[in-house]
Amino acid sequence: MKINTLKKPILLTTILCFVASVVEAKGVGLKQVGTLITETYIIAVIFIAVTILLAAVISNLIKFEGGANPKDSGKRRMWFWIFAILGPISFFLYNILLVIPSIKKGPAVAKFGITHIVGSAIILVGYVVIGFVLSKMLKRGKIGNWFPSKN
């Protein structure tokens, strides 16, 4: 078996184990909330990487169309913005449904506060900024259709 074929399952297993450890941590107290906030922001960065990767893969799967009025660049741009919406929403739902219920009531919840909202905003801004940079760096490729140049 090639090493390249093992990278995806290992990465997926690592992510799933990390998510399971967060979910398994029932009754997070006030002392552990700081760690949970850090983990939440790390997961936000992982969400950015995954959504950018998915958008890039889908953009590269859409074939170039010939003719006078090709619609392929619009499809790539549409998928980029679909993932720009799905990334923060899925992260927000993950936190609301899995992370926040594991926090004990009282000051621990207050300390966690709006971390899930800030994380969602980080995902949206980071995704758009990284997508813009990639689009300008690879402007002659399919990813360049995310933010097309006028020239």
SULPEVEN-V397360 format. One record per backbone hydrogen bond with DSSP energy under -0.5 kcal/mol. NH is the residue of the N-H (numbers start at 1). CO is the residue of the C=O. If there is no record, write none. Layout:
nh=NH co=CO
nh=NH co=CO
This chain:
nh=6 co=2
nh=6 co=3
nh=7 co=3
nh=7 co=4
nh=8 co=4
nh=9 co=5
nh=10 co=6
nh=11 co=7
nh=12 co=8
nh=13 co=9
nh=14 co=10
nh=15 co=11
nh=16 co=12
nh=17 co=13
nh=18 co=14
nh=19 co=15
nh=20 co=16
nh=21 co=17
nh=22 co=18
nh=23 co=19
nh=24 co=20
nh=25 co=21
nh=26 co=24
nh=28 co=102
nh=32 co=29
nh=33 co=29
nh=33 co=30
nh=36 co=32
nh=37 co=33
nh=38 co=34
nh=39 co=35
nh=40 co=36
nh=41 co=37
nh=42 co=38
nh=43 co=39
nh=44 co=40
nh=45 co=41
nh=46 co=42
nh=47 co=43
nh=48 co=44
nh=49 co=45
nh=50 co=46
nh=51 co=47
nh=52 co=48
nh=53 co=49
nh=54 co=50
nh=55 co=51
nh=56 co=52
nh=57 co=53
nh=58 co=54
nh=59 co=55
nh=60 co=56
nh=61 co=57
nh=62 co=58
nh=63 co=61
nh=75 co=71
nh=76 co=72
nh=77 co=73
nh=78 co=74
nh=79 co=75
nh=80 co=76
nh=81 co=77
nh=82 co=78
nh=83 co=79
nh=84 co=80
nh=85 co=81
nh=86 co=82
nh=87 co=83
nh=88 co=84
nh=89 co=85
nh=90 co=86
nh=91 co=87
nh=92 co=88
nh=93 co=89
nh=94 co=90
nh=95 co=91
nh=96 co=92
nh=97 co=93
nh=98 co=94
nh=99 co=94
nh=100 co=95
nh=102 co=99
nh=103 co=100
nh=104 co=28
nh=108 co=105
nh=109 co=106
nh=110 co=106
nh=111 co=107
nh=112 co=108
nh=113 co=109
nh=115 co=112
nh=118 co=114
nh=119 co=115
nh=120 co=116
nh=121 co=117
nh=122 co=118
nh=123 co=119
nh=124 co=120
nh=125 co=121
nh=126 co=122
nh=127 co=123
nh=128 co=124
nh=129 co=125
nh=130 co=126
nh=131 co=127
nh=132 co=128
nh=133 co=129
nh=134 co=130
nh=135 co=131
nh=136 co=132
nh=137 co=133
nh=138 co=134
nh=139 co=136
nh=141 co=138
nh=144 co=138
nh=145 co=142
nh=146 co=143
nh=148 co=145
